[in-house]
């Protein structure tokens, strides 16, 4: 499990998850439970790894170059 999320991607996921989780307190009835889907981007942001990126070979993480010639 190699990290595939860059810092910008992680910040966007945290903001999105906080908005979704905040909707839990705004929505009423059965719809409020959909707001708990905000846990998914929050967990992937903290893990630094998105399982949906793997099959497509995507990565938003910067690759560091090794020093040398």
Secondary structure, DSSP 8 states (H G I E B T S, - for coil): ------HHHHHHHHHHHHHHHHGGGT--GGGGGGGGGHHHHHHHHHHT--HHHHTTT---S-----S--
